């Protein structure tokens, strides 16, 4: 995580994107049941995209909105910050 600085709000948005719920952490592992955050074009999310921690796609249902997804790197950084291993449901 060297050189990457994230705001508290960005960390909250990343957690929200994966549906993070601390009480569902088991043996240091959390299985994310989703990986998306739908909103309008967002400067803080765009910063995460620029850092390679997220990707941005146009929302297929709401033309003015976009959907952000954490990348593998984003999940790894969030795992490191939270001190757990985050996996995704398949």
DOMI-682378 format. One record per atom (N, C-alpha, C): x, y, z; residue number from 1; residue in one letter; atom name. Coordinates in nm, 3 decimals. Atoms other than C-alpha are relative to their C-alpha. Layout:
BEGIN
+---------+---------+---------+-----+------+------+
:       X :       Y :       Z :  nr : rest : atom :
+---------+---------+---------+-----+------+------+
:       X :       Y :       Z : NUM :    a :   CA :
...
+---------+---------+---------+-----+------+------+
END
This chain:
BEGIN
+---------+---------+---------+-----+------+------+
:       X :       Y :       Z :  nr : rest : atom :
+---------+---------+---------+-----+------+------+
:   0.082 :  -0.119 :   0.000 :   1 :    x :    N :
:   0.000 :   0.000 :   0.000 :   1 :    x :   CA :
:   0.086 :   0.125 :   0.000 :   1 :    x :    C :
:  -0.093 :  -0.113 :  -0.001 :   2 :    x :    N :
:   0.304 :   0.221 :  -0.020 :   2 :    x :   CA :
:  -0.041 :   0.102 :  -0.106 :   2 :    x :    C :
:   0.029 :  -0.108 :   0.093 :   3 :    x :    N :
:   0.228 :   0.557 :  -0.175 :   3 :    x :   CA :
:  -0.147 :   0.022 :  -0.029 :   3 :    x :    C :
:   0.144 :  -0.016 :   0.024 :   4 :    x :    N :
:  -0.150 :   0.509 :  -0.181 :   4 :    x :   CA :
:  -0.063 :   0.056 :   0.126 :   4 :    x :    C :
:   0.070 :  -0.064 :  -0.112 :   5 :    x :    N :
:  -0.347 :   0.744 :   0.041 :   5 :    x :   CA :
:  -0.147 :   0.007 :  -0.034 :   5 :    x :    C :
:   0.144 :   0.002 :   0.021 :   6 :    x :    N :
:  -0.719 :   0.695 :   0.075 :   6 :    x :   CA :
:  -0.069 :   0.076 :   0.112 :   6 :    x :    C :
:   0.078 :  -0.070 :  -0.101 :   7 :    x :    N :
:  -0.974 :   0.908 :   0.253 :   7 :    x :   CA :
:  -0.088 :  -0.101 :   0.074 :   7 :    x :    C :
:   0.093 :   0.084 :  -0.076 :   8 :    x :    N :
:  -1.202 :   0.764 :   0.519 :   8 :    x :   CA :
:  -0.125 :  -0.027 :  -0.082 :   8 :    x :    C :
:   0.118 :   0.017 :   0.083 :   9 :    x :    N :
:  -1.490 :   0.820 :   0.280 :   9 :    x :   CA :
:   0.024 :  -0.101 :  -0.112 :   9 :    x :    C :
:  -0.032 :   0.097 :   0.104 :  10 :    x :    N :
:  -1.317 :   0.625 :   0.002 :  10 :    x :   CA :
:   0.000 :  -0.142 :   0.057 :  10 :    x :    C :
:   0.000 :   0.133 :  -0.064 :  11 :    x :    N :
:  -1.260 :   0.334 :   0.242 :  11 :    x :   CA :
:  -0.143 :  -0.046 :   0.026 :  11 :    x :    C :
:   0.140 :   0.034 :  -0.024 :  12 :    x :    N :
:  -1.627 :   0.345 :   0.338 :  12 :    x :   CA :
:  -0.069 :  -0.041 :  -0.130 :  12 :    x :    C :
:   0.062 :   0.033 :   0.130 :  13 :    x :    N :
:  -1.733 :   0.344 :  -0.030 :  13 :    x :   CA :
:   0.049 :  -0.137 :  -0.050 :  13 :    x :    C :
:  -0.054 :   0.129 :   0.041 :  14 :    x :    N :
:  -1.503 :   0.048 :  -0.103 :  14 :    x :   CA :
:  -0.066 :  -0.113 :   0.078 :  14 :    x :    C :
:   0.067 :   0.100 :  -0.083 :  15 :    x :    N :
:  -1.653 :  -0.144 :   0.188 :  15 :    x :   CA :
:  -0.145 :  -0.017 :  -0.043 :  15 :    x :    C :
:   0.140 :   0.006 :   0.044 :  16 :    x :    N :
:  -2.004 :  -0.056 :   0.073 :  16 :    x :   CA :
:  -0.012 :  -0.075 :  -0.132 :  16 :    x :    C :
:   0.004 :   0.066 :   0.131 :  17 :    x :    N :
:  -1.924 :  -0.177 :  -0.280 :  17 :    x :   CA :
:  -0.001 :  -0.152 :   0.012 :  17 :    x :    C :
:  -0.004 :   0.146 :  -0.015 :  18 :    x :    N :
:  -1.853 :  -0.528 :  -0.152 :  18 :    x :   CA :
:  -0.099 :  -0.051 :   0.104 :  18 :    x :    C :
:   0.098 :   0.041 :  -0.099 :  19 :    x :    N :
:  -2.132 :  -0.530 :   0.105 :  19 :    x :   CA :
:   0.063 :  -0.044 :   0.130 :  19 :    x :    C :
:  -0.075 :   0.042 :  -0.120 :  20 :    x :    N :
:  -1.882 :  -0.553 :   0.390 :  20 :    x :   CA :
:  -0.081 :   0.015 :   0.127 :  20 :    x :    C :
:   0.066 :   0.004 :  -0.129 :  21 :    x :    N :
:  -2.033 :  -0.650 :   0.722 :  21 :    x :   CA :
:   0.095 :  -0.069 :   0.098 :  21 :    x :    C :
:  -0.102 :   0.056 :  -0.090 :  22 :    x :    N :
:  -1.776 :  -0.701 :   1.002 :  22 :    x :   CA :
:  -0.044 :  -0.126 :   0.074 :  22 :    x :    C :
:   0.045 :   0.118 :  -0.074 :  23 :    x :    N :
:  -1.993 :  -0.954 :   1.185 :  23 :    x :   CA :
:  -0.003 :  -0.127 :  -0.086 :  23 :    x :    C :
:  -0.003 :   0.117 :   0.088 :  24 :    x :    N :
:  -1.972 :  -1.183 :   0.880 :  24 :    x :   CA :
:   0.143 :  -0.047 :  -0.031 :  24 :    x :    C :
:  -0.138 :   0.045 :   0.016 :  25 :    x :    N :
:  -1.593 :  -1.214 :   0.897 :  25 :    x :   CA :
:   0.015 :  -0.129 :   0.080 :  25 :    x :    C :
:  -0.019 :   0.131 :  -0.062 :  26 :    x :    N :
:  -1.509 :  -1.578 :   0.974 :  26 :    x :   CA :
:   0.145 :  -0.044 :  -0.019 :  26 :    x :    C :
:  -0.139 :   0.046 :   0.002 :  27 :    x :    N :
:  -1.159 :  -1.693 :   1.064 :  27 :    x :   CA :
:   0.087 :   0.091 :  -0.086 :  27 :    x :    C :
:  -0.081 :  -0.097 :   0.073 :  28 :    x :    N :
:  -1.012 :  -1.373 :   0.921 :  28 :    x :   CA :
:  -0.032 :   0.012 :  -0.147 :  28 :    x :    C :
:   0.038 :  -0.004 :   0.142 :  29 :    x :    N :
:  -1.198 :  -1.411 :   0.590 :  29 :    x :   CA :
:  -0.139 :   0.058 :  -0.016 :  29 :    x :    C :
:   0.131 :  -0.055 :   0.034 :  30 :    x :    N :
:  -1.486 :  -1.223 :   0.432 :  30 :    x :   CA :
:  -0.028 :  -0.032 :  -0.147 :  30 :    x :    C :
:   0.040 :   0.031 :   0.137 :  31 :    x :    N :
:  -1.670 :  -1.344 :   0.122 :  31 :    x :   CA :
:  -0.097 :   0.108 :  -0.048 :  31 :    x :    C :
:   0.082 :  -0.110 :   0.054 :  32 :    x :    N :
:  -1.803 :  -1.046 :  -0.074 :  32 :    x :   CA :
:  -0.108 :  -0.058 :  -0.089 :  32 :    x :    C :
:   0.111 :   0.051 :   0.080 :  33 :    x :    N :
:  -2.147 :  -1.116 :  -0.217 :  33 :    x :   CA :
:  -0.033 :   0.091 :  -0.118 :  33 :    x :    C :
:   0.016 :  -0.090 :   0.115 :  34 :    x :    N :
:  -2.128 :  -0.820 :  -0.457 :  34 :    x :   CA :
:   0.130 :   0.077 :  -0.018 :  34 :    x :    C :
:  -0.114 :  -0.087 :   0.025 :  35 :    x :    N :
:  -1.874 :  -0.583 :  -0.610 :  35 :    x :   CA :
:  -0.044 :   0.109 :  -0.097 :  35 :    x :    C :
:   0.042 :  -0.112 :   0.082 :  36 :    x :    N :
:  -2.040 :  -0.270 :  -0.739 :  36 :    x :   CA :
:  -0.050 :   0.115 :   0.088 :  36 :    x :    C :
:   0.048 :  -0.120 :  -0.067 :  37 :    x :    N :
:  -2.130 :   0.085 :  -0.640 :  37 :    x :   CA :
:  -0.057 :   0.089 :  -0.109 :  37 :    x :    C :
:   0.067 :  -0.079 :   0.103 :  38 :    x :    N :
:  -2.383 :   0.271 :  -0.855 :  38 :    x :   CA :
:  -0.024 :   0.141 :   0.052 :  38 :    x :    C :
:   0.014 :  -0.140 :  -0.040 :  39 :    x :    N :
:  -2.382 :   0.651 :  -0.842 :  39 :    x :   CA :
:   0.017 :   0.088 :  -0.123 :  39 :    x :    C :
:  -0.036 :  -0.092 :   0.107 :  40 :    x :    N :
:  -2.336 :   0.959 :  -1.053 :  40 :    x :   CA :
:   0.152 :   0.002 :  -0.012 :  40 :    x :    C :
:  -0.145 :  -0.012 :   0.015 :  41 :    x :    N :
:  -1.989 :   1.042 :  -1.180 :  41 :    x :   CA :
:   0.056 :   0.060 :   0.129 :  41 :    x :    C :
:  -0.045 :  -0.036 :  -0.134 :  42 :    x :    N :
:  -1.790 :   1.072 :  -0.856 :  42 :    x :   CA :
:   0.150 :   0.021 :   0.003 :  42 :    x :    C :
:  -0.142 :  -0.036 :  -0.001 :  43 :    x :    N :
:  -1.454 :   1.245 :  -0.804 :  43 :    x :   CA :
:   0.082 :  -0.097 :   0.086 :  43 :    x :    C :
:  -0.077 :   0.090 :  -0.086 :  44 :    x :    N :
:  -1.347 :   1.018 :  -0.516 :  44 :    x :   CA :
:   0.011 :  -0.140 :  -0.061 :  44 :    x :    C :
:  -0.009 :   0.128 :   0.070 :  45 :    x :    N :
:  -1.433 :   0.702 :  -0.709 :  45 :    x :   CA :
:   0.095 :   0.011 :  -0.119 :  45 :    x :    C :
:  -0.089 :  -0.019 :   0.114 :  46 :    x :    N :
:  -1.255 :   0.843 :  -1.015 :  46 :    x :   CA :
:   0.147 :  -0.001 :   0.043 :  46 :    x :    C :
:  -0.136 :   0.006 :  -0.055 :  47 :    x :    N :
:  -0.947 :   0.886 :  -0.797 :  47 :    x :   CA :
:   0.041 :  -0.147 :   0.022 :  47 :    x :    C :
:  -0.028 :   0.143 :  -0.019 :  48 :    x :    N :
:  -0.971 :   0.514 :  -0.707 :  48 :    x :   CA :
:   0.026 :  -0.067 :  -0.135 :  48 :    x :    C :
:  -0.022 :   0.053 :   0.136 :  49 :    x :    N :
:  -0.996 :   0.436 :  -1.080 :  49 :    x :   CA :
:   0.141 :   0.037 :  -0.047 :  49 :    x :    C :
:  -0.133 :  -0.047 :   0.041 :  50 :    x :    N :
:  -0.683 :   0.646 :  -1.147 :  50 :    x :   CA :
:   0.112 :  -0.077 :   0.072 :  50 :    x :    C :
:  -0.098 :   0.077 :  -0.077 :  51 :    x :    N :
:  -0.500 :   0.448 :  -0.875 :  51 :    x :   CA :
:   0.001 :  -0.149 :  -0.037 :  51 :    x :    C :
:   0.008 :   0.140 :   0.039 :  52 :    x :    N :
:  -0.600 :   0.119 :  -1.038 :  52 :    x :   CA :
:  -0.074 :  -0.088 :   0.101 :  52 :    x :    C :
:   0.072 :   0.074 :  -0.105 :  53 :    x :    N :
:  -0.818 :   0.021 :  -0.740 :  53 :    x :   CA :
:  -0.144 :  -0.030 :  -0.038 :  53 :    x :    C :
:   0.138 :   0.020 :   0.044 :  54 :    x :    N :
:  -1.148 :   0.035 :  -0.928 :  54 :    x :   CA :
:  -0.008 :   0.019 :  -0.151 :  54 :    x :    C :
:   0.031 :  -0.026 :   0.140 :  55 :    x :    N :
:  -1.297 :   0.031 :  -1.276 :  55 :    x :   CA :
:  -0.135 :   0.069 :  -0.004 :  55 :    x :    C :
:   0.122 :  -0.079 :   0.017 :  56 :    x :    N :
:  -1.579 :   0.247 :  -1.406 :  56 :    x :   CA :
:  -0.070 :  -0.043 :  -0.127 :  56 :    x :    C :
:   0.080 :   0.036 :   0.117 :  57 :    x :    N :
:  -1.861 :   0.145 :  -1.637 :  57 :    x :   CA :
:  -0.127 :   0.084 :   0.001 :  57 :    x :    C :
:   0.128 :  -0.071 :   0.007 :  58 :    x :    N :
:  -2.173 :   0.320 :  -1.759 :  58 :    x :   CA :
:  -0.111 :  -0.092 :   0.047 :  58 :    x :    C :
:   0.114 :   0.077 :  -0.050 :  59 :    x :    N :
:  -2.489 :   0.204 :  -1.582 :  59 :    x :   CA :
:  -0.093 :  -0.030 :  -0.118 :  59 :    x :    C :
:   0.085 :   0.034 :   0.115 :  60 :    x :    N :
:  -2.695 :   0.012 :  -1.841 :  60 :    x :   CA :
:  -0.146 :   0.039 :   0.019 :  60 :    x :    C :
:   0.141 :  -0.029 :  -0.027 :  61 :    x :    N :
:  -3.022 :   0.109 :  -1.672 :  61 :    x :   CA :
:  -0.029 :   0.149 :   0.021 :  61 :    x :    C :
:   0.017 :  -0.143 :  -0.025 :  62 :    x :    N :
:  -2.971 :   0.473 :  -1.570 :  62 :    x :   CA :
:   0.112 :   0.072 :  -0.074 :  62 :    x :    C :
:  -0.102 :  -0.055 :   0.091 :  63 :    x :    N :
:  -2.791 :   0.662 :  -1.844 :  63 :    x :   CA :
:   0.091 :   0.105 :   0.061 :  63 :    x :    C :
:  -0.085 :  -0.103 :  -0.062 :  64 :    x :    N :
:  -2.660 :   0.942 :  -1.620 :  64 :    x :   CA :
:   0.092 :  -0.058 :   0.106 :  64 :    x :    C :
:  -0.078 :   0.061 :  -0.107 :  65 :    x :    N :
:  -2.514 :   0.701 :  -1.365 :  65 :    x :   CA :
:   0.113 :  -0.087 :  -0.053 :  65 :    x :    C :
:  -0.108 :   0.093 :   0.030 :  66 :    x :    N :
:  -2.201 :   0.492 :  -1.359 :  66 :    x :   CA :
:   0.006 :  -0.103 :   0.112 :  66 :    x :    C :
:  -0.018 :   0.106 :  -0.099 :  67 :    x :    N :
:  -2.112 :   0.173 :  -1.178 :  67 :    x :   CA :
:   0.150 :  -0.020 :   0.017 :  67 :    x :    C :
:  -0.141 :   0.023 :  -0.033 :  68 :    x :    N :
:  -1.777 :   0.133 :  -1.005 :  68 :    x :   CA :
:   0.014 :  -0.139 :   0.060 :  68 :    x :    C :
:  -0.032 :   0.132 :  -0.052 :  69 :    x :    N :
:  -1.622 :  -0.206 :  -0.928 :  69 :    x :   CA :
:   0.143 :   0.002 :   0.051 :  69 :    x :    C :
:  -0.138 :   0.012 :  -0.048 :  70 :    x :    N :
:  -1.315 :  -0.280 :  -0.717 :  70 :    x :   CA :
:   0.076 :  -0.098 :  -0.087 :  70 :    x :    C :
:  -0.088 :   0.092 :   0.072 :  71 :    x :    N :
:  -1.027 :  -0.438 :  -0.905 :  71 :    x :   CA :
:   0.062 :  -0.097 :   0.101 :  71 :    x :    C :
:  -0.072 :   0.093 :  -0.088 :  72 :    x :    N :
:  -0.820 :  -0.724 :  -0.766 :  72 :    x :   CA :
:   0.092 :   0.080 :   0.091 :  72 :    x :    C :
:  -0.089 :  -0.085 :  -0.080 :  73 :    x :    N :
:  -0.569 :  -0.460 :  -0.652 :  73 :    x :   CA :
:  -0.079 :   0.074 :   0.108 :  73 :    x :    C :
:   0.085 :  -0.069 :  -0.098 :  74 :    x :    N :
:  -0.852 :  -0.268 :  -0.480 :  74 :    x :   CA :
:  -0.041 :  -0.092 :   0.113 :  74 :    x :    C :
:   0.037 :   0.098 :  -0.102 :  75 :    x :    N :
:  -0.965 :  -0.582 :  -0.299 :  75 :    x :   CA :
:   0.120 :  -0.034 :   0.089 :  75 :    x :    C :
:  -0.121 :   0.030 :  -0.078 :  76 :    x :    N :
:  -0.605 :  -0.655 :  -0.192 :  76 :    x :   CA :
:   0.032 :   0.114 :   0.097 :  76 :    x :    C :
:  -0.027 :  -0.116 :  -0.087 :  77 :    x :    N :
:  -0.558 :  -0.302 :  -0.055 :  77 :    x :   CA :
:  -0.101 :   0.003 :   0.114 :  77 :    x :    C :
:   0.103 :  -0.001 :  -0.103 :  78 :    x :    N :
:  -0.889 :  -0.318 :   0.131 :  78 :    x :   CA :
:   0.023 :  -0.114 :   0.099 :  78 :    x :    C :
:  -0.032 :   0.113 :  -0.088 :  79 :    x :    N :
:  -0.795 :  -0.661 :   0.269 :  79 :    x :   CA :
:   0.112 :   0.036 :   0.096 :  79 :    x :    C :
:  -0.115 :  -0.040 :  -0.081 :  80 :    x :    N :
:  -0.465 :  -0.521 :   0.393 :  80 :    x :   CA :
:  -0.042 :   0.101 :   0.108 :  80 :    x :    C :
:   0.044 :  -0.103 :  -0.095 :  81 :    x :    N :
:  -0.631 :  -0.220 :   0.558 :  81 :    x :   CA :
:  -0.085 :  -0.062 :   0.111 :  81 :    x :    C :
:   0.090 :   0.061 :  -0.097 :  82 :    x :    N :
:  -0.898 :  -0.432 :   0.728 :  82 :    x :   CA :
:   0.063 :  -0.116 :   0.078 :  82 :    x :    C :
:  -0.070 :   0.111 :  -0.068 :  83 :    x :    N :
:  -0.652 :  -0.707 :   0.824 :  83 :    x :   CA :
:  -0.071 :  -0.132 :  -0.017 :  83 :    x :    C :
:   0.070 :   0.124 :   0.028 :  84 :    x :    N :
:  -0.862 :  -0.981 :   0.665 :  84 :    x :   CA :
:   0.025 :  -0.038 :  -0.145 :  84 :    x :    C :
:  -0.006 :   0.044 :   0.139 :  85 :    x :    N :
:  -0.873 :  -1.183 :   0.345 :  85 :    x :   CA :
:  -0.140 :   0.014 :  -0.060 :  85 :    x :    C :
:   0.128 :  -0.019 :   0.066 :  86 :    x :    N :
:  -1.152 :  -1.078 :   0.107 :  86 :    x :   CA :
:  -0.003 :  -0.083 :  -0.128 :  86 :    x :    C :
:   0.021 :   0.078 :   0.121 :  87 :    x :    N :
:  -1.278 :  -1.324 :  -0.152 :  87 :    x :   CA :
:  -0.136 :   0.041 :  -0.058 :  87 :    x :    C :
:   0.128 :  -0.032 :   0.064 :  88 :    x :    N :
:  -1.566 :  -1.291 :  -0.398 :  88 :    x :   CA :
:  -0.078 :  -0.129 :  -0.024 :  88 :    x :    C :
:   0.085 :   0.114 :   0.034 :  89 :    x :    N :
:  -1.860 :  -1.526 :  -0.437 :  89 :    x :   CA :
:   0.006 :  -0.021 :  -0.150 :  89 :    x :    C :
:  -0.003 :   0.032 :   0.144 :  90 :    x :    N :
:  -1.856 :  -1.702 :  -0.771 :  90 :    x :   CA :
:  -0.137 :  -0.039 :  -0.045 :  90 :    x :    C :
+---------+---------+---------+-----+------+------+
END
